[in-house]
Amino acid sequence: MNDNIKIIAEDENYLVVNKPAGLAVHGANFNQESTLADWLIDNYPNLAQVGEPLKLPAGRLVLKPGLVHRLDKDTSGVMIIAKNQETFFFFKEQFQARQTQKIYRAILAGELKLTKDDLAVIDLPIGRSKKDPRRRVASAKAFGPLREAVTEYKLLENLSGFSYVEAYPKTGRTHQLRAHFKALNHPIVCDKLYTERPVCPTPLARQALHALALVINVPRGGRMSFEAPIPADMASALENLRTSC
């Protein structure tokens, strides 16, 4: 199936993987390509009975085998999967209660006027875009209700017209980091959905967003931190930007 999916950690209750960019988590959007859910069922057939399937308006049922959170198709990084229903609800409760810590790395367009490593906060509610239902907007112009969304972030380095940041979403809204940085007029580079003329530093071909680490309580293991290294495309883009400074 997908040889690019790397296992970070595993025991009888959970599996932690490094999801590559370009791989959808499940097929809710009628994606005809293989998904992480397909890979999980192929390699761990019992997971088909774990989790909460998604029922679409047309009545189609989408399996979400052990999935308690998700990443966008073109976002890479850490994901944790429950191997049984007890662990699924154990993890789900932590995500809902905001007891997990999520750490992301991103490359933004433009240089941030921040002191390096100072913590900044984006506290802007998010709603659905009126123009494009795929997008989310952090403004009063959103269609329908606005939902609380909070992101903390810090500048790691400015790179000749770009910024390399670490971000800590405190809420779990769809496209939260992409919408929040767009609202700051510093969109994530190469984000084709959130920028009309996306800039893609070589060799990037997708949004420069990576789920670096997840801190969560695991059954009988206490609080654990799982990390996925910066992928090759982002690492190469950063090196190219540094050499051009």
Phi, psi and omega in degrees: 000261184241105183285352182275353178279118182254135177275125180269318181202156182198141166214196185289346184252336185208163177225135177241127182234159171259103182283126178284155173296147179093358181248118176289149181286317176211178188260034183295335182262029180058034177293127182272350179277166177293151183234171174299322178301318177299314180299319180296315181292324178296320185264338180223075187306327181295341181293344178300337181264002185254140177101197182232106180301152179261123178261117181279158182307327181283357178099351180290137180258126180251120178287137176234071191299103177071009186275121179249351175207177184214164171234150175299156183308316185263014172259133180261167169127198192288131169223142177248139184234134178275139181264351178212165187293325179298316179291324177304311181289329176299314178288316183303319180298321179293317178296318181292325181274003180058042180261000176265160172242125180246131182237125181240157169239143181211152172252126183250154173283134179086158180264128180284140177269067180231152170284135183307132176073000173288138182276126177245161184229134169252114180241081184228121177299153185237139175221181182278142179291140175289326185278325185218107184297346177285337187263157172243148180231142179258067180200166180291351180280002182294153176272128178080193186290146172269141181242141180308136178211125182229130178230129169259147180205161175219151178278126174269317176193147170265139190226076172047063178096002179224164177230137175254121188231159169245133186233147183229089179293126180268344174238171186238052181282152176301129178058029187304308182294321180296317180288320182294314180289329173298319180295335177276000186065028173228066184296157174296132185295150177064021177273100187289341179275327188255000175224137182288322178235076186297133175269130182237094177303136181302134005255027185296141174227012180210168182302137184277071182226127185223129175279097188288317187208154174225128177248125188204153173280135178243152181303127176059017180232357182071203183277127183233151175240128180242137186227143176242126183297155177302127183293162187300321183294319178290319179299317179293319178298319179296316179297319178296320178292322179296320182288340180271352181291000000 
